[in-house]
């Protein structure tokens, strides 16, 4: 079976890896050239729930016209990209192609059906999730329940749908079917509406939030409003009897995973609030049901999105030399490495790169007599300089000048000033002109500090 997955983010990469492992011919469709280039060059890495790490060579492209038509086209993009994604995917879709959506929220199936016709559309939900490690590596954390629950959008089980299900099940994939996909989508919506926004606004993971009484109270209020709206629409599923219990169990199952909406906020991306809580608000108005808690969290989330948008208005001053700008534009990493190592502070601390490539870099801060602070540990200013130097390297390795927007630092252990400290930085993902970079500082295999930074990639 020929499968194309539109969107090579966390979920798309997980399904791509799973389908490829089971013997299907898989092509990832991705608009971010940095990710296409890296996966095409180095392949895709998956970290599995049992700790195993596997590598696969998977086809990936941004040129949909060159892919050819497919048996199944899976849509795995954010809801606000659904219309553009399905329109761009049309060259892969023939008369009998199944278009399978595994997206969060409501409204996606309707948008897809408008473009390809309802008879081709299959809705799907999954409670499985993951976390990005780098642009070509994902940590798959598993999830609650089957891998996929799918059903035809119009409720009619046609031969193409039956064949797809048979092939999935024949290779051992835990795929279930339903004649009423709308009810299944609303079941997942209970947890998504009640917990995703709480994670996004508080920064808490599921394992912590479900034990935090104020967070549980807002989850309860959100789920109660959703239940009232769902019943008014005629949705009748057992989970609506105790939506708080269902939401807490689903949230707890994510453990220490940072749910997708929290990842979006941290990466400066738009969220899917419009396909989640704001749908509850609009449907509530239709049935004259008050939804003040969903309104409040929606307003706050839109405020967070605006804050992140404002961060993108970076000063256009260009203090960097023409030679450095040209090296960045040409992606001449050797010239960029030399320029960075020649900067005064890097020279003063003798910081040197031991590895430097697109999206990843490793640097070393040697132990010297100049490093101790007044307590005798390595000065945190020197450690941050090492981290910033390494982050700057990867942020400027993608063909654009990378300018920092914000930074989060966690110092975990004191460092010995007589011993080397190693920094490893990597680009986690990019969205438009925003990149997210992480760096880990270690000494003798012990983590000294972890740093994350949001970077603006200037066009010129």
N, C-alpha and C positions, 0 to 999 in steps of 0.2 A: 504494500500500500504506500502510495506517494503522499507525504504529508509536508505541508508548509506551515510554519508557525510565524505569524506576524507579530513581532515584538520579541527581542532577545534579552529582555530583562530577567529578573529573578525567576518568575513563573515560566516564561517562555523557555529559558535555559533548562529548568528542571524537566519540563515535559519533553524538550528536545533530547536531553540526555536519556530519559527513560525510554522514549520511543526508539531512539537509535540503538540502545542496548538490547531491545526486544526484536531487532532485525528490520525495522521499517526504514524506508528511505526518507530522510528528514532534511529539510532546508529551512534555516532560520532567515527571516527577513528583518533587517534592522536599518534604521535611518542614521544611527550614530556611526560615522565613519571610523572613529577611534576603536569602537568595539568590533566592527567588521574586520578591520585590519588586524587586530590582535588575535581574535579567534581564528581567522583565516591563517595567520602565521603560526600560532602556537597551539591551537586547539582549545577545547573547553574542558575545564576541570570541575568536578562535582565532589563535594564533601557529603557523605551519606550519613543518615542518623546514627548508624553504628560506628562512626568514626573513620570508615574506609574512605579513601580519596582516589578517584578514578579519572582517567584522561581519555578523551575521545576526539577524533577528527570529524568534525561536523561541518557540513556545507553552510555557508552564511554569505549573504549578499545584500546590497541595498538596491540592486538593479532588478526589479520585479519582472521587467519585460524579457529578461534572459532566462527566467526560471522554467517556463513552460507550465502547462496546466497540471493540476494536482487532483488527487482523489479527495483529500481533506485539506481545508484551509482553516487553521486554528487562529482565532483572534485573541491575543494575549496582551493588549495594550490598555492603558488607562481609559476610563470611560469618556473623558473629554477628547480623546483621539480616535474614537470609534469611527466616526463618519469618514475622516480622511484615510484611516487605515483600510476600511473596506473598499473605498473608491480606488485606492492605489492597488489593492489586491486583485482587481477585476481581471487582469491578464492571466491569472492563474486559475480562474474559475470557469469551468465549462458547464454544460447543461446539467450534468449529474454530480457535480462537485458538492460535497457537504461542507457547509461553513459552520464551524463549531466555535461558540463563544464561551470562554471560561473567565469572564470578567466579573468584577464586583458590582453590586448595585442594580438599579432598574434603568430601563430605557435603552440598553445596548442592543437587545434582540430586535426591538422595533426599528432602530436605525439601520441595522444590517438588513432586515427584511425589506425596507424601503428600497434598498439598492439591488439586492439579488433575488428578491421574491421570497415569500414566507416558506415555500415548499423546500427550499435548500437549507434553511436555518435550523440548527440544533443548539439548544441552550445547555450549558453545563455549569456545575458548581464543584469546587473543591475546597476542603478545609485544610489542605496541605500548604505549606509555606516554606520560605527560606530567607536567607540573608545574602546580600552581595559581599564578596570578599575582595574581588577586583573585577576589572572589566571582562575577564574571561574565566572567572571562578565564582561559584555559588555554593553556599552551605545550605543543603536541603535538610530541614529539621523534621520532616514528616508532618503528621497532623492527625486530626480526629476523624474517624470514619473512613469510607472508601476514597480511593484516589480521585474518582470522578463519578458524579451522578449526572446523567444526560437524558434529554428527551426532546422530541421534535417540537419546534416552536408552535406549530399549528395543531399538535396532538395526533398527527397522522404518521404512523410508522411505515415508511416506504422501504423498498428493497435496499437502497443505498445506505440508509440508516442501519438496517439490520446487518448488512455486510460489514459495516465499520465496527459495530459492537462485537460481532462474532470474531473478527480479526483481533481486536483488543483483548477479548477474553481468552482466545486461543493461546496467546503467549503469556497468560498469567497476570495481566493487568487487572487490578481491582476496579472494574468499571460496572456500575449499576445503571439500570434504565428506569425511567418513570414516564407514565402517560401524561403527567401534569407537571411540567417543568416550572410553571409559574409558582406553585406552592413550594417547591423545593428552593427556588430562588428566594422566596420570602423567608424561608427557614434560615438560610444563611444570612439574610438581611438583618435578622434579629441581632445576631452577634456583631455584624459589621457596623450597624447603626449605633449599637449600645456601647461598644468597646473601642473601635478604631479611633474615634474622635477623642476619647478619653486618653488614649495612649499618645495621640498627636499633641494634645494640649498640656499634658503633664510630663511627658517623656518617660513614663513608667512602662515597664514590661508587664506581661500578664501575670507572671509568678509573684510580682510585688503588688500590683494593683488590686488583685482579688482579695488580698489580706488588708487593704487599706480602706478603712471604713468610709471616709468621704468619697473616695473613688467608687466604692460599691454603691453608695447612695445615688450618685449621678447616673451610674449604669442602670440602676433600678428605675429611675425616673424616665430615662430615655427608652428603655425597653417597654415600660408600661404605656407610654404614648404610642409607640409603634404597634403594640398589641391592639390598642383601641382602633387605630386606623386600619389595621389588617382585617379585623373582624367586621368593620363597617364595609370593607370591600368584598366581603364574602370569603376571605381566606380562612380555612378551617384546618389547622394543624395542631397536634398535641402540644408542641413547644410554646404555643401562645398561652397555654394555661399557667405556665410558670416561666415567663421569658427571662427573668433574672437568673434563675438556676441554669437555664440553657446557656445564657450569655457568659456567666462566670465559668462554667465548665469549658466552653469553647476558648475563652480568653486564657484560662489556666493552661490549656493544652499547648499554647504557643510558648510556654516556659519563658526563657530569657530572650526569645526572638523579638526583634523590634518590628512591629506590624507595619504593613505597607504604608499606611497614612503617616505614621511617625517617621519612616524612612523618607517619605516625600518632604515633610516639613524640615527635617535635618538637612536634606539635599537642596533645599530652596526651590523645590518643584511645586506646581499647583497640586492640590489634593483632589480626591474624588468626593468631596463633600456634596457636590451637586447631584451625584448619583446615589447618595446615601441619605443623610439627615435632611437635606433640603427637599428630597422627594416626600419624606414623611410630612414635612410642613405643608407642601402643596396639596398632597392627598388629604391631609387633615382639614384644610380649608374647604375642599370639595364636600366633605361630610360634616362640616361645622364642628370639628373636633379641635380643641385647643391643644397646641404642642409647644408650650413655652420653653421647655428644656431643650428640645431640638433646635428651636429658634436661637436660643442663647449660645449654644455651642457652635452653631453654624456662623453666627455673627463673629464670634471669637476666632474661629478658624479662618474666615475671610480676612480678619485683621492680621493674623499671622502670615497669610499669603501676601498681603499688601506689604507687610514689613520685609518679607523676603524679596519682593519686587523692588522695593526702594533701595535695597542693598546693591542692586545691579547698576544703579546710576553712579558709575565710578568716574572719577576725574579723568579727563582725556589727556592730561599732560604726559609727555613722553620724555622722561629723563634718560632712558636707556640709550646707549650709543647706537648709531646706525649699524655697526658691525654686529652688535648683539641682536638687534631686531632682525637683521638678515639671517643670522644663524638660527633664530627661533623659527622664522618663516620657512626656511629651507629644511627645518628639522635636522640641522647639522649638530648632532648631539656631542660630538667630540669638541667642536669649537665652543659650544655652550658650557661643557664641563670645564674647559680651560678658563673661560671667563669667570665662572663661579668660584673656582679654586683660587683665582687671582684676586678676588675681592679682598679688601683690607682685613675684615674681621675673620674671614676664612683662613687667610694666611697667618694671622696672629694666633689662631687656635690650631693651626696645622690640620684643618679638616680636609680630607681627601676622599674622592669617590672611588670605591672598589667595583661598583657596577652602575651603569647608567644607560638606560634604554627607554624607549617610548613608554610612558606610563609607570615606570618602576625605576628605583635607584637605591643604592646602598652606599653609605658613607661612614667614615671612621673618625672619631675624635680620640687622638692618642692621649694617654695619661701623661701629665706634665706637672711640674712644680708650681705653675701659675693657676691651676684649676681649683685648689681648695677654697671653700668659703670660711667664715670665721669659726664654724663648727668642725671643720676638717673634712667635710664632704665635698664632692664635686659641685661647683657653683651651678645653681639652677639656670642662671643666665647663659652659661656655656652650653648646658644641655638643650635649652630652647634654641640657641643659635644653631646647634647641630641639626635639630629637628626642622627648623625653618629653612635651613640651607638645603636639606634633602627634599622637603616639600616643594620648595621653589624649583628644584631641578625637574621633578615630575610634572609640576603644574605648567612649566614652560616647554615641555617636551612634545606637545601635541600640535605644534604649528601656530600657536597663539601666545601672545604675552599674557601670563597668568598673574592677576593682581588679587591679593588676599582680601576677603570680605569679613570673615570672622574666624575665630580659632578657639578650640577647647582643649585644655591641657590637664592631664591627670598624672601627677607624680606619685608613683607607687612604691618605690624603694630608693633609699639613698645610694649614691654611686661612690665608688672608691676612686679618688683623683689620681691614683698611681696606675690605674688600669684603663685600657681602651674601652670606649663606649661605641657601640655599633647602632646606626640608624637605618631602618628599612622603610621606605615610603612607597606607596602605590596609589594610583588613581582608582577609586572605587567605582565611580560612574560619572557620566556627564549628561546634562540635560540642557540642550540649547547651548548657551554660553556660560553655563555654570558647571563647574567640576567639583567633586568631593574627593579630598585627599586624606589618607590616613598614614601615620608614621608610628613605628614602634622603636623605642630605644631599649637596648639590652646590654647587659654586662655579665659575662660568664654565664650566658643562657638564662639570666634572671631579668625580667622586665623591669626597667627603671622608670619609664614613662610612656604614656600613650597620648598621641596628639591627633586631632582631626581638624580639618580646615576646609572652609568653603571658598572657592576661587572663582573669580570672574575672568573668562577667557576673552580678552579684547580682540576685536576683529582686525584692527589696524595698529 
